[in-house]
Structures are given as structure tokens and as C-alpha cells.
Amino acid sequence: MNVRTLRAQQIWSTICGEQGVRSYKLPLAILCLFLYCTFPPASHAQVPVYEVTPVESIIKFGVDSSVPIKGTFDKWKASMKFSSADVRSGVLEIEIQADSVNTGSGLKDNKLKGKDFFDVKGSPTISFKSTKVVQTGPNTFELDGDFTIRGVTKAEKLTLTDNGKGSTSGSIDGTMAFDRKDYGMNKNIPFVKIANRVEVNVNLKWKRISGPPPTFEQ
């Protein structure tokens, strides 16, 4: 018999007595369910809950080229979720609206939105979802994850530094590099020589809404 069932029986016996339990028709299972909902498991209450604040955050990219190609994305959302207090249970998800690319040049933006590059009509979102968290230092991490752009998904690695670890607010700085040709971006811009390596940088401001800060559990 588990602790929750025993507790239910004790409370029920106190209220009604053993005879009351026999004579009353309310099944014990219903009482257990009621107590479970009223008093949720302590472990669930201890899961860290975070919120990413896009207004204070930024996602940018850059690629080496004969003409500078650097920019940001104006529309995106991100979340940090944990299933336990162990930092390794964390999942970082980022979803970007590809047509929100902003290089400061309408000509470059239109080219990047086109079929040869982001193909925003066919694949309107760019996303990253982590699948594994590895802590590499006191406040540094490597996140393996699925990166999707132009409808192509491949495994990539995002390296992170957590600024504000253990506090109620802070930021994470991350870098991920990928080969554009792996995702079908094989073309160049006329008269512009573009490298294959694209670097994405994220600076995500976060605040802890509830629960303790995540820790590394052996």
C-alpha cells in the first residue's frame, strides 16, 4: 500500500470511523483521486518553470561573404521547459518566422526570403528543438537538437552560456553553426561570394516563474 492510499484511509477513518467506511457507499478510489488532486505530489511542485521574454531578447545570424550578410529575425518565440529539477530534463524550443528576416536591406531580405534560400512561402518557419543537454562547465552547456529550415531537419549542436544561473532572472547566450548546402541552399547571390558556414547567435532573456533553479543530479 502506498503512502497516498494509506493517508486517504487514515483521513477517511478519522471522519467516519471504521463502521462509517463500511456503511458509506463512496468508493475509496474516489477519495484517493480527490486527495491526489487536492494535494499534488511534491516532486511535481518542484519542477522549475521559466519564461523567455522576446522583447528583451534577440536572434541574429551572419555568413562570411564579399558583401556583408548579417541580420536578425523580428518574429519568433522560445520556451524553456523542465520535467524535473535535473537540468538534463530541460528542453529548449525556438520557432522563427522566416519572413521576419531583417538585414537592413530590402534587396537582401527579398533574396533571402526567396526559393534559393529560406523559401518562406514553402517553409514559413525555422525551428530548433533540443533533444539532449550536456553540462560542460559551471554555467556552460551543449544542446543537441533538431534544426529545421526550408523543411529539412538535421541534427545540430547549440552551445550555451547561462548568465544568472541560480537566480530568478538572467539570459542565455548561444551559438550554432551549420552548412547552408546541407539544407539545399546551394545558390549564390549574383556578384556576391557567399561562404557555406552560417552562424546563428541567440541571446534569450529569461525569468524563473516558480520552482527551484535546476541542478545537475548524479
N, C-alpha and C positions, 0 to 999 in steps of 0.2 A: 504494500500500500504506500503510495507516495505521500509526501508531506501535505500537498494541497487537499487531497481527499481526506486525510486524517483531520486536517484543520476544519474542513466542512462538517465532518461528523461531530467533532467536538462542539462547534458552534451550534449545530442543529440540536444536539443532545441537551445543551445548556438551555436552549429556548423551550424546547418541547418535552424534554425528558425522554427516556427510552420508550415508554408507553406511547408518547406523542408521536414518536417516529414510526411506531408500528401502525398506529391508527390513522395518522395523517397520510393522505394519498399523494402528496407531492414527491415525485421520484428524487432520490439523492443525486442522480446525474444532473438534474436541472439546477439543483442548489450549487453543485460544483461549478457548473457553467456560469451561474450568476456570480459566484465568488471569483472565478477566473477573470471575468470581465471587470469586476469591481476592483480587484487587486491584481494588476498585471504583473508578470514575472519581473523581478528586479533587474535581470540581465537586459531585458528589452528597454527598460527605462534608462539604462546606462549607455545606450548607443549614441555616439556623437551625431549631432545634426548641424550641418553647415549651410550657409547661403553665399553664393557668389554674387557680387554687385557689379553688373556690367558698366554702369555709369562711370565707375572709377577704374575700370579695367581696360585692357587693350590687347588686341590680337593683330600682329603685323607679320609681314613676310618680305623676303628680299631674294634676289638672284643676281649673281655677277653677270654683267653684260656690258657691251660697249656703250650703251646708253643706260643710265641708272633705272632699274625697275624695282622699286620698293613701294610698299603701300600698307594699308590697314583694311580691316573689314568693319563696316559700321553696324551691321546687324548680326547678332549671334547670341547664343545662350549657353550656359555651362552649369554643371552641377557636380557636387562632391557628396557622395553617399557612402555610408558605412553600415555594414550588417552586424558589426560588433565593435568593441573598443580597440581591437587589434588593427593597427594601421594597414596591415596587409589585406584587410577586408574592404578597403576603400576602392571606389570606382569613380573615375573622373570621366565625364562625358562633355564633349563640346560639339555644338552644331552651329555651323556658319551658313548664312545666306550668301551664296556665291556672287549674286548680282550686286551685293553691297560693297564690292571691292572699290577701294579709293586710293589711287596713286597720285592724285592731284592733277592728273592729265586725262581729259575726256577721251583723247585718242588712244592712250594706253589702256584705259579702263574698258573701252569698247572692244579692243583687240583681245584682252584677257577674258572678257565675257563670251567671246565667240567660240565656235566649234573647235578650233585648233587648240584652245587652252581650257578654260574652265567649263565651257559648254553649258552655260547656265540654263538654257531652255531645256536641254535634255536631262541635266543633273543639277537641280537648283540648290542642293545642299552639299557642303563639305563637312565631314564629321570625324571625330576621334573618340573611341571608347576604350578605356584601359581594360586589360584582361589580367594583369599581374602587377603587383607592386613590390619592388625590391628596395630596401633601405640601404644606401651606400655610405652614409655618414650621419652625424648627429642631426642634420637638417637637410640632407640631400637624398633624392630618390630617383630610381629609374622605373618608368612605367611602360611595360609592353602593352600594345593595344592595336586595335583595328582602325586603320586610317582609310577613309573613303573620299575619293574625288573623281569627278567625271563618271561616277557609277562603278569605279574599280576599287576594290577593297584589298589592301595588303597589310601585313604586319609591319609596324614601325615602332620606334622607341622614342619616348619623350623623357628628357632628363629635367628634373625639377629641383629647385631650392625653395624651401619653406621659410619665409621670413615672418616670424611671430609664432613659432611653434610653442604650444602650451598656453598661449594667451587666448583671449576671446575674439581677437581680430588680427589680421595681417594680410600677407599676399604670398602668392607662389609665382616664381619666375621659371619658365620652362622653354626648352629649345628642342625642336625636332627638325631633322633634315631628311629630304627624300629626293630621289631621282625622278624628274618630271617625265622622262621617257618610259618609266615603269608604269605610268598611268595614261599612256597614249598621247602625251603632249610632245610630239616629235617635230613639230614645225617651229620655224623661227619668224620673227618679225622682219619684214624687208629692210635690208641695210643695217640690221642690228644683230650682233653676235651675242647669243644667249647661252650661258653655261647650263649644264644639266641639273646641277645641285640647287635645290630650293631650300631655303631655311625659313622656318616658321618660329616666331617667338610669341609667347603668351605672358602677360602679367595680369594675374587674376586676384582681385581684392576679395577677401572672404571675411565672414564673421561667423562665430560659433553661436548658434541659436540656443542649444541645450545640450546636456550630456557632458561628460568629461572629455578632455583632449585625447585623441587616440594615442596608444602606446604600442611599442613593439613587444609582443608576448612570445616568450620562448615556447 
